[in-house]
Each structure stands twice: as C-alpha cells, then as structure tokens.
Amino acid sequence: MTDPRSPYRAGAFFIGISAALHFVTLIFGFEAPVPMMQAIGVFYLVVMWGLMQGWRWLAYLSFFMLAIGGIAALGSSFGVSVVPPWLFLAIFVVDWLAVIALFLALWRSRPAAEA
C-alpha cells in the first residue's frame, strides 16, 4: 500500500507527469524515439509507485536518473524527430522539477524510525 505521507510524494507527482508526457509521444507515431519513450514512461510509473512507498534508496537513484533524463530530453529537443521539440522541453522541465523536489526531500534530516 502506498504511503500518502511519503516525503517523496512531490517528486513522485512530477515523475508521474513526466511518465504521462512520455506516453503522449504515442500520438506522433511509432518511429525511432517513440517506442523507447513508451518504455521509459512505464519505468517512470514503477519508480513513482516505489517513491510513494517511501523507498529512500529509490529516491537517491531517481534523483540522478531524472537529472540525466532531463538533460537527454533537452538535447533531443534540438534534433530532428517525429516528436515535437516543445514536448521534449516539457519533459525536461518536469524532470528537473522532480529533481528539485527529490533534492529537497533527500537532504532534509532522515526521518526517525518509528518504534
């Protein structure tokens, strides 16, 4: 069961939006980047679920993964693709909002263990 009080819920929210944006690429056909982006969208949904479980190790991993993914999306916005550049830029912005949210959640003090 997911924990609605998870400290990573803001990051999970932005990852969910990023996953939805990855699924939007399906509208533009099945050419080169679209199948990979669909797979990334499914992976992001799994990561979102794990963050809602409160898994701190996944939050650290997601922090770096989304930073790299955001940079890749920014770089892809300058290339020629069936996916419009504005969609890549939207993914870049949402990924970096998730990075910021995870940074704020991770670098607070670690929550005390409940007895």
VOGU-3710 file (C-alpha; in Angstrom, 3 decimals, decimal comma):
1> mtdprspyra> 0,000/0,000/0,000  1,266/3,455/-0,806  2,015/5,944/1,938  0,269/9,289/1,334  2,686/10,867/3,828  5,754/9,776/1,868  8,407/12,511/1,923  8,982/11,810/-1,776  5,373/12,379/-2,898  6,171/15,703/-4,644
11> gaffigisaa> 8,949/14,031/-6,626  6,620/11,113/-7,388  3,986/13,563/-8,610  6,385/15,156/-11,099  7,640/11,736/-12,211  4,017/10,763/-12,894  3,576/13,868/-15,046  6,786/13,030/-16,881  5,515/9,489/-17,496  2,281/10,918/-18,907
21> lhfvtlifgf> 4,273/13,199/-21,214  6,282/10,198/-22,382  3,009/8,439/-23,241  1,829/11,488/-25,217  4,566/10,753/-27,752  2,471/7,800/-28,925  0,267/10,304/-30,771  3,116/11,088/-33,164  3,591/7,548/-34,498  5,889/4,609/-33,914
31> eapvpmmqai> 9,120/5,915/-35,389  12,549/5,962/-33,746  12,290/7,623/-30,316  8,652/6,762/-29,568  8,962/3,070/-28,506  11,882/3,931/-26,226  9,918/6,801/-24,700  6,981/4,459/-24,040  9,295/2,092/-22,174  10,697/4,988/-20,158
41> gvfylvvmwg> 7,133/6,064/-19,322  6,327/2,610/-17,933  9,578/2,614/-15,962  8,746/6,046/-14,528  5,362/4,731/-13,339  7,148/1,941/-11,461  9,554/4,478/-9,957  6,629/6,697/-8,959  4,992/3,775/-7,164  8,253/2,973/-5,342
51> lmqgwrwlay> 8,662/6,561/-4,193  5,132/6,534/-2,837  6,204/3,508/-0,771  8,809/5,774/0,825  11,848/3,929/-0,542  14,739/6,279/0,153  17,260/4,291/-1,909  14,991/4,699/-4,946  14,754/8,434/-4,296  18,561/8,700/-4,479
61> lsffmlaigg> 18,635/6,647/-7,670  15,763/8,633/-9,190  17,477/11,914/-8,400  20,408/11,041/-10,656  18,288/9,197/-13,232  15,961/12,176/-13,738  18,833/14,650/-13,906  20,366/12,629/-16,747  16,958/12,060/-18,381  16,184/15,766/-18,271
71> iaalgssfgv> 19,474/16,608/-19,942  18,791/13,944/-22,597  15,340/15,450/-23,216  16,863/18,909/-23,585  19,393/17,586/-26,067  16,673/15,757/-28,001  14,703/18,974/-28,382  17,399/20,258/-30,754  17,335/17,199/-33,011  15,069/16,205/-35,880
81> svvppwlfla> 12,368/13,828/-34,677  8,706/12,954/-35,142  8,227/14,190/-31,586  7,929/17,991/-31,477  10,610/19,938/-29,578  8,074/21,503/-27,204  7,260/18,040/-25,829  10,923/17,322/-25,141  11,202/20,713/-23,417  8,134/19,942/-21,297
91> ifvvdwlavi> 9,714/16,637/-20,257  12,953/18,492/-19,424  11,118/20,973/-17,181  9,077/18,324/-15,363  12,096/16,057/-14,872  14,028/18,909/-13,294  11,078/19,826/-11,070  11,228/16,220/-9,858  14,995/16,542/-9,318  14,468/19,653/-7,193
101> alflalwrsr> 11,645/18,033/-5,196  13,752/14,931/-4,549  16,755/17,057/-3,581  14,676/18,910/-1,012  13,249/15,660/0,375  16,549/13,770/0,476  18,753/16,400/2,037  16,486/17,048/4,972  17,291/15,023/8,042  16,453/11,358/7,761
111> paaea> 13,094/10,555/9,395  13,380/8,857/12,778  12,476/5,180/12,874  9,119/4,515/14,469  9,133/2,144/17,406
//
